């Protein structure tokens, strides 16, 4: 075998590997729950909130509030009351900025029964106020606001 035949024999697989390597980081990138541009939006103005006894579903952040910005698991649990079930179509997740950013399409794929579980998401470093609301099958609404702190 001469050098020219060795070059042509190994050149095609090498080019294929190099071109595939360019796509691997994009395919393996952690999906962004919140983008850099969204994090730069101005904070939403505080609104008066009322508290009271409700029979609507409880909402609990099951993952830590302090997370790694590059990659973390997001887990939310819904606790329906009085024999009702969660209405998945009523789920609303908002990033509290001005204007508010609808995160619902980004978290809805992780909704399974009474839980949302996203194995890997990312956010920019900083504080991120998120509001979650959901209704049960009897129309009662529950909502919760939490702050993700990303480092």
Secondary structure, DSSP 8 states (H G I E B T S, - for coil): --HHHHHHHHHHHHHHHHHHHHHHHHHHS--BSS-HHHHTSEE------------S-EEEE-S-SEE-SS-EEEEEEEE--TT--EEEEEEEEEE-EES-EE-HHHHGGGEETTEEEEEEEB--SEEEEEEEEEEETTS-EEEEEEEEEE-
